[in-house]
Amino acid sequence: MELMSGLARWIHLLAGITWIGLLYYFNLVQMAALKDAAADGTAAGITKHVAPRALLWFRWAAVVTWLAGAALLGAGFMDAFMLRNGMEAIGIGAWLGTIMLINVWHFIWPNQKKILGIVPATDDQKAKARRVAMLASRTNMMLSIPMLFFMANGLSHRAALGF
Amino acid sequence: MKNPLESVTGTIISGLILTVVLVFFLKNFLVTGV
């Protein structure tokens, strides 16, 4: 049981770093780079070769992170999501991570498929998709800040929470 | 008012405020008396 928990924690961290690292890459690097690249006509290098690969790792890392996190919670899964029995703080982190996962698969990826031409879309639909994907990505960046706080401090290292 | 998520700075500040709000919620409504 201890071994499984250790493996789940390891995988949760590996996949989580991949997921959130790429989320920060999109928000801190790619969005600004695309704006500049569009101005000098070089955006295709990013949209054709970088973004699809980054999105592939991004969305599947999100799934692996959630599954490994669920395995790590184990018998405490329900207590965490019901915010009870000492699992309140980690439960807030789990809820934030879950909302972020839904955001990835329900808003970011379907809209990115339109933007990148993976599915057909008119120019109007692409413009709308760009706006929705940007706001969903920014929402996830915002949620990642409390999510990481509660992941880091919610279960075994509670000094920052005072209990 | 401009949407704070339009900028990276606004996004980070929003995340920090949300963290404080959730800690307050946790300590006052979920684990009271500790």
N, CA and C atoms of all chains as a GROMACS GRO file, in nm:
protein
  591
    1MET      N    1   0.083  -0.121   0.000
    1MET     CA    2   0.000   0.000   0.000
    1MET      C    3   0.087   0.126   0.000
    2GLU      N    4   0.192   0.123   0.085
    2GLU     CA    5   0.285   0.237   0.089
    2GLU      C    6   0.354   0.255  -0.045
    3LEU      N    7   0.388   0.142  -0.110
    3LEU     CA    8   0.456   0.147  -0.240
    3LEU      C    9   0.365   0.209  -0.345
    4MET      N   10   0.238   0.167  -0.346
    4MET     CA   11   0.142   0.220  -0.443
    4MET      C   12   0.123   0.370  -0.421
    5SER      N   13   0.116   0.410  -0.294
    5SER     CA   14   0.098   0.551  -0.261
    5SER      C   15   0.219   0.633  -0.309
    6GLY      N   16   0.338   0.576  -0.288
    6GLY     CA   17   0.460   0.645  -0.332
    6GLY      C   18   0.465   0.658  -0.483
    7LEU      N   19   0.426   0.551  -0.554
    7LEU     CA   20   0.424   0.555  -0.701
    7LEU      C   21   0.322   0.656  -0.751
    8ALA      N   22   0.204   0.656  -0.687
    8ALA     CA   23   0.099   0.750  -0.728
    8ALA      C   24   0.145   0.893  -0.706
    9ARG      N   25   0.212   0.920  -0.593
    9ARG     CA   26   0.261   1.055  -0.565
    9ARG      C   27   0.363   1.099  -0.669
   10TRP      N   28   0.454   1.005  -0.704
   10TRP     CA   29   0.558   1.031  -0.805
   10TRP      C   30   0.495   1.065  -0.941
   11ILE      N   31   0.401   0.981  -0.984
   11ILE     CA   32   0.335   1.003  -1.114
   11ILE      C   33   0.252   1.133  -1.110
   12HIS      N   34   0.187   1.157  -0.996
   12HIS     CA   35   0.107   1.280  -0.981
   12HIS      C   36   0.196   1.404  -1.000
   13LEU      N   37   0.315   1.400  -0.941
   13LEU     CA   38   0.407   1.514  -0.954
   13LEU      C   39   0.462   1.527  -1.096
   14LEU      N   40   0.505   1.413  -1.155
   14LEU     CA   41   0.560   1.416  -1.291
   14LEU      C   42   0.458   1.472  -1.390
   15ALA      N   43   0.338   1.414  -1.387
   15ALA     CA   44   0.234   1.457  -1.481
   15ALA      C   45   0.188   1.599  -1.449
   16GLY      N   46   0.180   1.631  -1.320
   16GLY     CA   47   0.136   1.765  -1.278
   16GLY      C   48   0.233   1.873  -1.325
   17ILE      N   49   0.362   1.845  -1.315
   17ILE     CA   50   0.463   1.941  -1.363
   17ILE      C   51   0.450   1.959  -1.514
   18THR      N   52   0.428   1.848  -1.586
   18THR     CA   53   0.411   1.856  -1.732
   18THR      C   54   0.288   1.941  -1.767
   19TRP      N   55   0.176   1.912  -1.698
   19TRP     CA   56   0.050   1.985  -1.724
   19TRP      C   57   0.062   2.134  -1.692
   20ILE      N   58   0.100   2.163  -1.568
   20ILE     CA   59   0.101   2.303  -1.527
   20ILE      C   60   0.217   2.379  -1.592
   21GLY      N   61   0.327   2.308  -1.618
   21GLY     CA   62   0.439   2.371  -1.690
   21GLY      C   63   0.394   2.418  -1.827
   22LEU      N   64   0.320   2.331  -1.898
   22LEU     CA   65   0.272   2.370  -2.031
   22LEU      C   66   0.165   2.479  -2.022
   23LEU      N   67   0.082   2.473  -1.916
   23LEU     CA   68  -0.017   2.580  -1.895
   23LEU      C   69   0.053   2.716  -1.882
   24TYR      N   70   0.162   2.719  -1.803
   24TYR     CA   71   0.237   2.844  -1.785
   24TYR      C   72   0.308   2.883  -1.915
   25TYR      N   73   0.356   2.782  -1.990
   25TYR     CA   74   0.417   2.811  -2.121
   25TYR      C   75   0.315   2.881  -2.211
   26PHE      N   76   0.193   2.827  -2.219
   26PHE     CA   77   0.090   2.888  -2.304
   26PHE      C   78   0.064   3.033  -2.262
   27ASN      N   79   0.048   3.052  -2.131
   27ASN     CA   80   0.008   3.184  -2.081
   27ASN      C   81   0.122   3.286  -2.077
   28LEU      N   82   0.241   3.240  -2.043
   28LEU     CA   83   0.351   3.335  -2.025
   28LEU      C   84   0.435   3.353  -2.151
   29VAL      N   85   0.436   3.250  -2.239
   29VAL     CA   86   0.524   3.256  -2.357
   29VAL      C   87   0.445   3.257  -2.488
   30GLN      N   88   0.364   3.153  -2.511
   30GLN     CA   89   0.306   3.135  -2.645
   30GLN      C   90   0.207   3.245  -2.686
   31MET      N   91   0.121   3.286  -2.591
   31MET     CA   92   0.022   3.388  -2.627
   31MET      C   93   0.089   3.516  -2.676
   32ALA      N   94   0.189   3.562  -2.604
   32ALA     CA   95   0.260   3.685  -2.644
   32ALA      C   96   0.341   3.661  -2.770
   33ALA      N   97   0.402   3.543  -2.782
   33ALA     CA   98   0.484   3.512  -2.901
   33ALA      C   99   0.397   3.508  -3.026
   34LEU      N  100   0.275   3.452  -3.013
   34LEU     CA  101   0.185   3.443  -3.129
   34LEU      C  102   0.144   3.581  -3.179
   35LYS      N  103   0.125   3.673  -3.084
   35LYS     CA  104   0.087   3.809  -3.121
   35LYS      C  105   0.199   3.872  -3.206
   36ASP      N  106   0.324   3.857  -3.159
   36ASP     CA  107   0.438   3.912  -3.233
   36ASP      C  108   0.459   3.839  -3.365
   37ALA      N  109   0.443   3.705  -3.362
   37ALA     CA  110   0.467   3.625  -3.482
   37ALA      C  111   0.362   3.656  -3.589
   38ALA      N  112   0.238   3.683  -3.546
   38ALA     CA  113   0.133   3.717  -3.643
   38ALA      C  114   0.168   3.847  -3.714
   39ALA      N  115   0.233   3.937  -3.641
   39ALA     CA  116   0.267   4.068  -3.699
   39ALA      C  117   0.374   4.055  -3.808
   40ASP      N  118   0.467   3.959  -3.793
   40ASP     CA  119   0.569   3.946  -3.899
   40ASP      C  120   0.550   3.819  -3.985
   41GLY      N  121   0.431   3.759  -3.974
   41GLY     CA  122   0.396   3.649  -4.065
   41GLY      C  123   0.464   3.517  -4.035
   42THR      N  124   0.508   3.497  -3.912
   42THR     CA  125   0.576   3.371  -3.880
   42THR      C  126   0.497   3.283  -3.782
   43ALA      N  127   0.368   3.315  -3.764
   43ALA     CA  128   0.288   3.242  -3.665
   43ALA      C  129   0.272   3.094  -3.698
   44ALA      N  130   0.278   3.060  -3.829
   44ALA     CA  131   0.257   2.921  -3.869
   44ALA      C  132   0.358   2.826  -3.803
   45GLY      N  133   0.478   2.874  -3.780
   45GLY     CA  134   0.579   2.791  -3.714
   45GLY      C  135   0.530   2.743  -3.578
   46ILE      N  136   0.460   2.831  -3.509
   46ILE     CA  137   0.407   2.795  -3.377
   46ILE      C  138   0.278   2.714  -3.390
   47THR      N  139   0.185   2.762  -3.473
   47THR     CA  140   0.054   2.696  -3.479
   47THR      C  141   0.060   2.559  -3.545
   48LYS      N  142   0.156   2.540  -3.638
   48LYS     CA  143   0.166   2.410  -3.706
   48LYS      C  144   0.252   2.310  -3.631
   49HIS      N  145   0.362   2.358  -3.577
   49HIS     CA  146   0.460   2.263  -3.524
   49HIS      C  147   0.472   2.258  -3.372
   50VAL      N  148   0.448   2.371  -3.306
   50VAL     CA  149   0.467   2.374  -3.160
   50VAL      C  150   0.335   2.348  -3.086
   51ALA      N  151   0.233   2.427  -3.117
   51ALA     CA  152   0.108   2.421  -3.040
   51ALA      C  153   0.043   2.281  -3.040
   52PRO      N  154   0.032   2.211  -3.154
   52PRO     CA  155  -0.032   2.079  -3.149
   52PRO      C  156   0.041   1.981  -3.056
   53ARG      N  157   0.174   1.986  -3.060
   53ARG     CA  158   0.252   1.896  -2.972
   53ARG      C  159   0.234   1.935  -2.825
   54ALA      N  160   0.241   2.065  -2.800
   54ALA     CA  161   0.225   2.113  -2.662
   54ALA      C  162   0.087   2.075  -2.609
   55LEU      N  163  -0.016   2.090  -2.694
   55LEU     CA  164  -0.153   2.058  -2.651
   55LEU      C  165  -0.173   1.909  -2.627
   56LEU      N  166  -0.104   1.826  -2.706
   56LEU     CA  167  -0.115   1.680  -2.687
   56LEU      C  168  -0.065   1.642  -2.548
   57TRP      N  169   0.056   1.688  -2.514
   57TRP     CA  170   0.112   1.658  -2.382
   57TRP      C  171   0.030   1.722  -2.271
   58PHE      N  172  -0.017   1.844  -2.297
   58PHE     CA  173  -0.094   1.922  -2.199
   58PHE      C  174  -0.222   1.848  -2.158
   59ARG      N  175  -0.303   1.808  -2.257
   59ARG     CA  176  -0.434   1.752  -2.221
   59ARG      C  177  -0.424   1.612  -2.161
   60TRP      N  178  -0.326   1.531  -2.209
   60TRP     CA  179  -0.315   1.397  -2.152
   60TRP      C  180  -0.242   1.398  -2.018
   61ALA      N  181  -0.150   1.493  -2.000
   61ALA     CA  182  -0.087   1.508  -1.868
   61ALA      C  183  -0.192   1.546  -1.764
   62ALA      N  184  -0.292   1.626  -1.805
   62ALA     CA  185  -0.400   1.665  -1.714
   62ALA      C  186  -0.477   1.541  -1.667
   63VAL      N  187  -0.504   1.450  -1.759
   63VAL     CA  188  -0.577   1.328  -1.724
   63VAL      C  189  -0.495   1.241  -1.628
   64VAL      N  190  -0.367   1.222  -1.663
   64VAL     CA  191  -0.280   1.137  -1.579
   64VAL      C  192  -0.265   1.198  -1.439
   65THR      N  193  -0.251   1.331  -1.434
   65THR     CA  194  -0.238   1.399  -1.304
   65THR      C  195  -0.361   1.371  -1.218
   66TRP      N  196  -0.479   1.384  -1.278
   66TRP     CA  197  -0.604   1.365  -1.203
   66TRP      C  198  -0.616   1.219  -1.156
   67LEU      N  199  -0.587   1.126  -1.246
   67LEU     CA  200  -0.600   0.984  -1.209
   67LEU      C  201  -0.501   0.947  -1.097
   68ALA      N  202  -0.377   0.994  -1.110
   68ALA     CA  203  -0.277   0.964  -1.006
   68ALA      C  204  -0.316   1.031  -0.874
   69GLY      N  205  -0.374   1.151  -0.884
   69GLY     CA  206  -0.420   1.220  -0.763
   69GLY      C  207  -0.533   1.142  -0.696
   70ALA      N  208  -0.624   1.091  -0.778
   70ALA     CA  209  -0.736   1.012  -0.723
   70ALA      C  210  -0.683   0.886  -0.655
   71ALA      N  211  -0.583   0.822  -0.719
   71ALA     CA  212  -0.523   0.702  -0.660
   71ALA      C  213  -0.453   0.737  -0.528
   72LEU      N  214  -0.390   0.851  -0.526
   72LEU     CA  215  -0.319   0.897  -0.406
   72LEU      C  216  -0.416   0.924  -0.291
   73LEU      N  217  -0.531   0.980  -0.323
   73LEU     CA  218  -0.632   1.003  -0.218
   73LEU      C  219  -0.686   0.871  -0.165
   74GLY      N  220  -0.694   0.771  -0.252
   74GLY     CA  221  -0.736   0.636  -0.211
   74GLY      C  222  -0.866   0.637  -0.135
   75ALA      N  223  -0.862   0.580  -0.014
   75ALA     CA  224  -0.984   0.571   0.067
   75ALA      C  225  -1.035   0.708   0.110
   76GLY      N  226  -0.948   0.809   0.102
   76GLY     CA  227  -0.990   0.944   0.141
   76GLY      C  228  -1.054   1.022   0.028
   77PHE      N  229  -1.073   0.959  -0.088
   77PHE     CA  230  -1.127   1.028  -0.207
   77PHE      C  231  -1.260   1.096  -0.178
   78MET      N  232  -1.353   1.023  -0.121
   78MET     CA  233  -1.487   1.080  -0.096
   78MET      C  234  -1.480   1.190   0.010
   79ASP      N  235  -1.401   1.164   0.117
   79ASP     CA  236  -1.387   1.266   0.222
   79ASP      C  237  -1.330   1.395   0.165
   80ALA      N  238  -1.231   1.382   0.072
   80ALA     CA  239  -1.171   1.502   0.012
   80ALA      C  240  -1.275   1.579  -0.068
   81PHE      N  241  -1.348   1.509  -0.153
   81PHE     CA  242  -1.444   1.580  -0.238
   81PHE      C  243  -1.568   1.625  -0.162
   82MET      N  244  -1.594   1.562  -0.046
   82MET     CA  245  -1.706   1.608   0.038
   82MET      C  246  -1.657   1.712   0.141
   83LEU      N  247  -1.528   1.743   0.138
   83LEU     CA  248  -1.467   1.842   0.228
   83LEU      C  249  -1.496   1.811   0.374
   84ARG      N  250  -1.457   1.690   0.419
   84ARG     CA  251  -1.488   1.648   0.556
   84ARG      C  252  -1.376   1.558   0.611
   85ASN      N  253  -1.386   1.531   0.741
   85ASN     CA  254  -1.297   1.436   0.812
   85ASN      C  255  -1.148   1.462   0.794
   86GLY      N  256  -1.108   1.588   0.808
   86GLY     CA  257  -0.966   1.622   0.799
   86GLY      C  258  -0.913   1.634   0.658
   87MET      N  259  -0.999   1.612   0.559
   87MET     CA  260  -0.956   1.620   0.419
   87MET      C  261  -1.005   1.748   0.352
   88GLU      N  262  -1.045   1.847   0.436
   88GLU     CA  263  -1.104   1.970   0.380
   88GLU      C  264  -1.006   2.045   0.292
   89ALA      N  265  -0.885   2.066   0.342
   89ALA     CA  266  -0.789   2.150   0.270
   89ALA      C  267  -0.743   2.084   0.140
   90ILE      N  268  -0.706   1.957   0.148
   90ILE     CA  269  -0.664   1.887   0.024
   90ILE      C  270  -0.784   1.874  -0.070
   91GLY      N  271  -0.903   1.867  -0.013
   91GLY     CA  272  -1.025   1.858  -0.094
   91GLY      C  273  -1.046   1.983  -0.179
   92ILE      N  274  -1.014   2.100  -0.123
   92ILE     CA  275  -1.024   2.224  -0.202
   92ILE      C  276  -0.927   2.215  -0.321
   93GLY      N  277  -0.805   2.167  -0.294
   93GLY     CA  278  -0.709   2.149  -0.403
   93GLY      C  279  -0.759   2.051  -0.507
   94ALA      N  280  -0.821   1.942  -0.461
   94ALA     CA  281  -0.873   1.840  -0.553
   94ALA      C  282  -0.986   1.896  -0.639
   95TRP      N  283  -1.072   1.976  -0.577
   95TRP     CA  284  -1.182   2.038  -0.654
   95TRP      C  285  -1.127   2.135  -0.758
   96LEU      N  286  -1.030   2.216  -0.718
   96LEU     CA  287  -0.972   2.312  -0.813
   96LEU      C  288  -0.907   2.237  -0.931
   97GLY      N  289  -0.834   2.130  -0.901
   97GLY     CA  290  -0.771   2.050  -1.006
   97GLY      C  291  -0.874   1.987  -1.099
   98THR      N  292  -0.986   1.944  -1.040
   98THR     CA  293  -1.092   1.882  -1.120
   98THR      C  294  -1.157   1.986  -1.213
   99ILE      N  295  -1.183   2.104  -1.159
   99ILE     CA  296  -1.241   2.211  -1.243
   99ILE      C  297  -1.144   2.244  -1.357
  100MET      N  298  -1.014   2.245  -1.326
  100MET     CA  299  -0.914   2.275  -1.429
  100MET      C  300  -0.911   2.166  -1.536
  101LEU      N  301  -0.925   2.040  -1.495
  101LEU     CA  302  -0.928   1.929  -1.593
  101LEU      C  303  -1.049   1.944  -1.686
  102ILE      N  304  -1.164   1.975  -1.628
  102ILE     CA  305  -1.286   1.994  -1.709
  102ILE      C  306  -1.265   2.111  -1.806
  103ASN      N  307  -1.204   2.216  -1.757
  103ASN     CA  308  -1.173   2.332  -1.841
  103ASN      C  309  -1.088   2.293  -1.962
  104VAL      N  310  -0.987   2.208  -1.938
  104VAL     CA  311  -0.898   2.165  -2.047
  104VAL      C  312  -0.977   2.093  -2.155
  105TRP      N  313  -1.058   1.995  -2.113
  105TRP     CA  314  -1.124   1.908  -2.212
  105TRP      C  315  -1.254   1.967  -2.266
  106HIS      N  316  -1.318   2.055  -2.191
  106HIS     CA  317  -1.447   2.108  -2.235
  106HIS      C  318  -1.434   2.243  -2.306
  107PHE      N  319  -1.335   2.324  -2.268
  107PHE     CA  320  -1.323   2.458  -2.329
  107PHE      C  321  -1.193   2.476  -2.410
  108ILE      N  322  -1.079   2.440  -2.350
  108ILE     CA  323  -0.953   2.472  -2.417
  108ILE      C  324  -0.932   2.386  -2.542
  109TRP      N  325  -0.935   2.254  -2.528
  109TRP     CA  326  -0.905   2.166  -2.641
  109TRP      C  327  -1.006   2.178  -2.755
  110PRO      N  328  -1.138   2.174  -2.732
  110PRO     CA  329  -1.231   2.188  -2.845
  110PRO      C  330  -1.212   2.321  -2.921
  111ASN      N  331  -1.183   2.428  -2.849
  111ASN     CA  332  -1.163   2.556  -2.916
  111ASN      C  333  -1.028   2.565  -2.987
  112GLN      N  334  -0.926   2.503  -2.928
  112GLN     CA  335  -0.795   2.500  -2.993
  112GLN      C  336  -0.801   2.421  -3.124
  113LYS      N  337  -0.885   2.318  -3.127
  113LYS     CA  338  -0.899   2.239  -3.251
  113LYS      C  339  -0.951   2.327  -3.364
  114LYS      N  340  -1.042   2.418  -3.332
  114LYS     CA  341  -1.092   2.512  -3.435
  114LYS      C  342  -0.984   2.610  -3.475
  115ILE      N  343  -0.911   2.664  -3.376
  115ILE     CA  344  -0.808   2.765  -3.403
  115ILE      C  345  -0.697   2.706  -3.492
  116LEU      N  346  -0.657   2.583  -3.462
  116LEU     CA  347  -0.544   2.522  -3.532
  116LEU      C  348  -0.585   2.453  -3.662
  117GLY      N  349  -0.716   2.453  -3.693
  117GLY     CA  350  -0.762   2.394  -3.819
  117GLY      C  351  -0.773   2.242  -3.814
  118ILE      N  352  -0.774   2.186  -3.694
  118ILE     CA  353  -0.790   2.040  -3.681
  118ILE      C  354  -0.934   2.002  -3.712
  119VAL      N  355  -1.029   2.091  -3.678
  119VAL     CA  356  -1.168   2.075  -3.721
  119VAL      C  357  -1.205   2.200  -3.801
  120PRO      N  358  -1.293   2.186  -3.901
  120PRO     CA  359  -1.328   2.303  -3.983
  120PRO      C  360  -1.402   2.410  -3.903
  121ALA      N  361  -1.370   2.537  -3.930
  121ALA     CA  362  -1.439   2.649  -3.863
  121ALA      C  363  -1.429   2.772  -3.951
  122THR      N  364  -1.533   2.854  -3.947
  122THR     CA  365  -1.530   2.980  -4.022
  122THR      C  366  -1.440   3.079  -3.948
  123ASP      N  367  -1.410   3.192  -4.014
  123ASP     CA  368  -1.326   3.293  -3.948
  123ASP      C  369  -1.391   3.346  -3.821
  124ASP      N  370  -1.525   3.364  -3.827
  124ASP     CA  371  -1.598   3.411  -3.708
  124ASP      C  372  -1.589   3.310  -3.594
  125GLN      N  373  -1.607   3.184  -3.629
  125GLN     CA  374  -1.599   3.078  -3.526
  125GLN      C  375  -1.457   3.071  -3.467
  126LYS      N  376  -1.357   3.091  -3.554
  126LYS     CA  377  -1.218   3.089  -3.505
  126LYS      C  378  -1.192   3.206  -3.410
  127ALA      N  379  -1.245   3.321  -3.446
  127ALA     CA  380  -1.224   3.439  -3.361
  127ALA      C  381  -1.288   3.418  -3.223
  128LYS      N  382  -1.409   3.359  -3.224
  128LYS     CA  383  -1.478   3.332  -3.098
  128LYS      C  384  -1.401   3.224  -3.018
  129ALA      N  385  -1.353   3.123  -3.091
  129ALA     CA  386  -1.279   3.014  -3.025
  129ALA      C  387  -1.151   3.067  -2.960
  130ARG      N  388  -1.086   3.162  -3.027
  130ARG     CA  389  -0.963   3.222  -2.973
  130ARG      C  390  -0.990   3.289  -2.838
  131ARG      N  391  -1.101   3.361  -2.833
  131ARG     CA  392  -1.139   3.434  -2.711
  131ARG      C  393  -1.172   3.335  -2.598
  132VAL      N  394  -1.252   3.234  -2.629
  132VAL     CA  395  -1.292   3.137  -2.526
  132VAL      C  396  -1.171   3.058  -2.476
  133ALA      N  397  -1.086   3.015  -2.570
  133ALA     CA  398  -0.968   2.937  -2.531
  133ALA      C  399  -0.874   3.021  -2.445
  134MET      N  400  -0.858   3.148  -2.482
  134MET     CA  401  -0.769   3.236  -2.405
  134MET      C  402  -0.822   3.253  -2.263
  135LEU      N  403  -0.952   3.282  -2.252
  135LEU     CA  404  -1.007   3.305  -2.118
  135LEU      C  405  -1.007   3.177  -2.034
  136ALA      N  406  -1.031   3.063  -2.098
  136ALA     CA  407  -1.029   2.935  -2.025
  136ALA      C  408  -0.887   2.905  -1.976
  137SER      N  409  -0.789   2.936  -2.060
  137SER     CA  410  -0.651   2.911  -2.023
  137SER      C  411  -0.608   3.004  -1.909
  138ARG      N  412  -0.649   3.130  -1.920
  138ARG     CA  413  -0.618   3.227  -1.813
  138ARG      C  414  -0.690   3.188  -1.682
  139THR      N  415  -0.813   3.138  -1.695
  139THR     CA  416  -0.887   3.092  -1.576
  139THR      C  417  -0.809   2.980  -1.508
  140ASN      N  418  -0.758   2.887  -1.589
  140ASN     CA  419  -0.680   2.777  -1.531
  140ASN      C  420  -0.552   2.826  -1.466
  141MET      N  421  -0.488   2.926  -1.526
  141MET     CA  422  -0.367   2.980  -1.464
  141MET      C  423  -0.402   3.043  -1.328
  142MET      N  424  -0.514   3.115  -1.326
  142MET     CA  425  -0.558   3.177  -1.199
  142MET      C  426  -0.587   3.068  -1.095
  143LEU      N  427  -0.662   2.964  -1.137
  143LEU     CA  428  -0.699   2.856  -1.042
  143LEU      C  429  -0.578   2.776  -0.996
  144SER      N  430  -0.473   2.771  -1.081
  144SER     CA  431  -0.355   2.692  -1.044
  144SER      C  432  -0.286   2.749  -0.920
  145ILE      N  433  -0.303   2.880  -0.897
  145ILE     CA  434  -0.234   2.942  -0.782
  145ILE      C  435  -0.290   2.890  -0.649
  146PRO      N  436  -0.422   2.900  -0.623
  146PRO     CA  437  -0.473   2.836  -0.501
  146PRO      C  438  -0.464   2.683  -0.507
  147MET      N  439  -0.480   2.624  -0.625
  147MET     CA  440  -0.472   2.476  -0.634
  147MET      C  441  -0.337   2.427  -0.581
  148LEU      N  442  -0.228   2.490  -0.627
  148LEU     CA  443  -0.095   2.447  -0.582
  148LEU      C  444  -0.074   2.477  -0.434
  149PHE      N  445  -0.134   2.587  -0.385
  149PHE     CA  446  -0.123   2.617  -0.241
  149PHE      C  447  -0.186   2.505  -0.160
  150PHE      N  448  -0.307   2.463  -0.200
  150PHE     CA  449  -0.376   2.360  -0.122
  150PHE      C  450  -0.316   2.221  -0.144
  151MET      N  451  -0.258   2.196  -0.260
  151MET     CA  452  -0.189   2.069  -0.282
  151MET      C  453  -0.064   2.061  -0.193
  152ALA      N  454   0.008   2.173  -0.186
  152ALA     CA  455   0.134   2.174  -0.109
  152ALA      C  456   0.108   2.175   0.041
  153ASN      N  457   0.001   2.241   0.084
  153ASN     CA  458  -0.022   2.262   0.228
  153ASN      C  459  -0.144   2.191   0.284
  154GLY      N  460  -0.216   2.118   0.200
  154GLY     CA  461  -0.347   2.069   0.242
  154GLY      C  462  -0.350   1.941   0.322
  155LEU      N  463  -0.246   1.860   0.314
  155LEU     CA  464  -0.259   1.728   0.377
  155LEU      C  465  -0.158   1.704   0.487
  156SER      N  466  -0.030   1.712   0.456
  156SER     CA  467   0.068   1.675   0.557
  156SER      C  468   0.154   1.792   0.606
  157HIS      N  469   0.153   1.902   0.535
  157HIS     CA  470   0.238   2.016   0.574
  157HIS      C  471   0.150   2.138   0.592
  158ARG      N  472   0.087   2.147   0.710
  158ARG     CA  473  -0.018   2.246   0.726
  158ARG      C  474   0.024   2.373   0.800
  159ALA      N  475   0.155   2.395   0.815
  159ALA     CA  476   0.202   2.511   0.891
  159ALA      C  477   0.139   2.641   0.837
  160ALA      N  478   0.131   2.652   0.704
  160ALA     CA  479   0.078   2.774   0.643
  160ALA      C  480  -0.071   2.793   0.673
  161LEU      N  481  -0.138   2.684   0.712
  161LEU     CA  482  -0.280   2.692   0.742
  161LEU      C  483  -0.307   2.707   0.892
  162GLY      N  484  -0.204   2.685   0.972
  162GLY     CA  485  -0.217   2.705   1.115
  162GLY      C  486  -0.291   2.594   1.189
  163PHE      N  487  -0.297   2.475   1.131
  163PHE     CA  488  -0.356   2.362   1.205
  163PHE      C  489  -0.298   2.230   1.158
  164MET      N  490  -1.515   4.804  -1.625
  164MET     CA  491  -1.389   4.753  -1.567
  164MET      C  492  -1.330   4.644  -1.657
  165LYS      N  493  -1.200   4.649  -1.674
  165LYS     CA  494  -1.133   4.551  -1.760
  165LYS      C  495  -1.130   4.413  -1.693
  166ASN      N  496  -1.146   4.309  -1.771
  166ASN     CA  497  -1.137   4.173  -1.718
  166ASN      C  498  -0.993   4.147  -1.671
  167PRO      N  499  -0.972   4.113  -1.544
  167PRO     CA  500  -0.834   4.092  -1.496
  167PRO      C  501  -0.762   3.978  -1.569
  168LEU      N  502  -0.839   3.887  -1.628
  168LEU     CA  503  -0.776   3.774  -1.698
  168LEU      C  504  -0.719   3.814  -1.835
  169GLU      N  505  -0.740   3.940  -1.875
  169GLU     CA  506  -0.683   3.988  -2.002
  169GLU      C  507  -0.530   3.998  -1.993
  170SER      N  508  -0.479   4.016  -1.870
  170SER     CA  509  -0.333   4.030  -1.855
  170SER      C  510  -0.278   3.925  -1.760
  171VAL      N  511  -0.149   3.896  -1.776
  171VAL     CA  512  -0.083   3.798  -1.688
  171VAL      C  513  -0.082   3.850  -1.545
  172THR      N  514  -0.051   3.979  -1.530
  172THR     CA  515  -0.046   4.038  -1.395
  172THR      C  516  -0.183   4.026  -1.326
  173GLY      N  517  -0.289   4.062  -1.399
  173GLY     CA  518  -0.424   4.052  -1.343
  173GLY      C  519  -0.460   3.910  -1.305
  174THR      N  520  -0.415   3.815  -1.387
  174THR     CA  521  -0.443   3.674  -1.361
  174THR      C  522  -0.375   3.629  -1.232
  175ILE      N  523  -0.248   3.668  -1.215
  175ILE     CA  524  -0.172   3.628  -1.096
  175ILE      C  525  -0.232   3.692  -0.970
  176ILE      N  526  -0.267   3.820  -0.980
  176ILE     CA  527  -0.327   3.888  -0.864
  176ILE      C  528  -0.461   3.822  -0.829
  177SER      N  529  -0.540   3.789  -0.930
  177SER     CA  530  -0.669   3.722  -0.906
  177SER      C  531  -0.647   3.588  -0.836
  178GLY      N  532  -0.544   3.514  -0.880
  178GLY     CA  533  -0.514   3.385  -0.818
  178GLY      C  534  -0.473   3.400  -0.673
  179LEU      N  535  -0.395   3.503  -0.644
  179LEU     CA  536  -0.351   3.526  -0.505
  179LEU      C  537  -0.471   3.565  -0.417
  180ILE      N  538  -0.558   3.649  -0.470
  180ILE     CA  539  -0.678   3.689  -0.394
  180ILE      C  540  -0.767   3.568  -0.369
  181LEU      N  541  -0.785   3.485  -0.471
  181LEU     CA  542  -0.867   3.365  -0.458
  181LEU      C  543  -0.809   3.270  -0.352
  182THR      N  544  -0.676   3.263  -0.346
  182THR     CA  545  -0.610   3.179  -0.244
  182THR      C  546  -0.647   3.227  -0.104
  183VAL      N  547  -0.637   3.358  -0.083
  183VAL     CA  548  -0.669   3.415   0.049
  183VAL      C  549  -0.816   3.390   0.083
  184VAL      N  550  -0.904   3.409  -0.014
  184VAL     CA  551  -1.048   3.388   0.008
  184VAL      C  552  -1.075   3.242   0.045
  185LEU      N  553  -1.011   3.149  -0.025
  185LEU     CA  554  -1.035   3.007   0.003
  185LEU      C  555  -0.978   2.964   0.138
  186VAL      N  556  -0.863   3.021   0.177
  186VAL     CA  557  -0.807   2.991   0.310
  186VAL      C  558  -0.904   3.043   0.417
  187PHE      N  559  -0.957   3.163   0.397
  187PHE     CA  560  -1.055   3.220   0.491
  187PHE      C  561  -1.177   3.128   0.500
  188PHE      N  562  -1.227   3.085   0.386
  188PHE     CA  563  -1.343   2.995   0.380
  188PHE      C  564  -1.313   2.864   0.454
  189LEU      N  565  -1.195   2.810   0.429
  189LEU     CA  566  -1.155   2.684   0.494
  189LEU      C  567  -1.152   2.698   0.646
  190LYS      N  568  -1.086   2.806   0.692
  190LYS     CA  569  -1.065   2.820   0.837
  190LYS      C  570  -1.190   2.865   0.911
  191ASN      N  571  -1.280   2.934   0.844
  191ASN     CA  572  -1.399   2.986   0.911
  191ASN      C  573  -1.525   2.904   0.891
  192PHE      N  574  -1.530   2.826   0.785
  192PHE     CA  575  -1.654   2.752   0.758
  192PHE      C  576  -1.636   2.601   0.752
  193LEU      N  577  -1.514   2.554   0.721
  193LEU     CA  578  -1.495   2.410   0.707
  193LEU      C  579  -1.429   2.347   0.828
  194VAL      N  580  -1.328   2.411   0.884
  194VAL     CA  581  -1.259   2.352   0.999
  194VAL      C  582  -1.259   2.450   1.115
  195THR      N  583  -1.376   2.491   1.154
  195THR     CA  584  -1.388   2.586   1.265
  195THR      C  585  -1.345   2.520   1.396
  196GLY      N  586  -1.288   2.598   1.484
  196GLY     CA  587  -1.251   2.548   1.616
  196GLY      C  588  -1.115   2.484   1.623
  197VAL      N  589  -1.034   2.495   1.516
  197VAL     CA  590  -0.898   2.441   1.524
  197VAL      C  591  -0.797   2.555   1.531
   0.00000   0.00000   0.00000
